Amino acid sequence: MFTRTHRTRMLAAAALAAATLTLTACNNGQGVNDEGASTESAATATASTAASPEASASKGSTGGATGSSGGTGSSGSSGSSGTSGSSGSTGGSADSASDSSATTVACAKTSTRTTATTVSRPLNHLLLTVTNTGSKNCTLVDYPAVRFGEAQSVPPAFEDSKPQAVVTLAPGESGYASVLLSAADGSGSNGYTAKSLEVYFNAAANTAATPSLPAKGVYVDDSIRVSYWQSTMADALTW
């Protein structure tokens, strides 16, 4: 009897111990299952987001817009403000300088120096020299209108001396004309000695240069003639 009772108690204790172990194991398993469910849920959410076409399209659209905006800003700043503005300003300065140097005006008293020199050959000739002292090209048109002393008229020109082109003087260059003062053989009439001279660069000029003459003056008669303006001294003294 005692033996049966003891065995019964042992079996009951063993059963209780087994039940306790089973319950503990179940609790631990539930904990592991809960962790597994949580990890699986996160993985599923991640996979769903990566695979979603709408999410990908939305992300791509945002990136593209950003890239487009950045590109447009850079192009506008460099193309409009940098290149066009700077180039336009420099082009303006280059064009202005070019126009200034290419401008040609009529030679005038204020931008030239005029001298009158007697020469030994040919006889009874005076050489007029006009030098451009200005900063622009100037032209000597036709022939000089000269007035000696108190003369009331200006002498005519040798028409055959007319050059093929108008004489243009760059700054520092000179143009020439000669004056036949009197007949070399003494055949001229109404001669007189002149001690002053006015030189108009052409018949339409409003002001005259007044180059000095030799102290003794120059002898002038009604044979007086002038040449057209020439580019060289030799061409001027041919007449």
Protein Blocks (a to p, Z undefined) as FASTA:
>chain_A
ZZmmmmmmmmmmmmmmmmmmmmmmmmmmmmmmmmmmmmmmmmmmmmmmmmmmklmmmmmm
mmmmmmmmmmmmmmmmmmmmmmmmmmmmmmmmmmmmmmmmmpccdddfklcccdddddfb
dghiacdddddfbfbdcddehiadddehjbfbdcdddfklpcfbdcdddehiacdddddf
bafklpaghiacdfbdcddfbfkbmbdcdddddfkbpaddfkbccddddfbfklmmmZZ
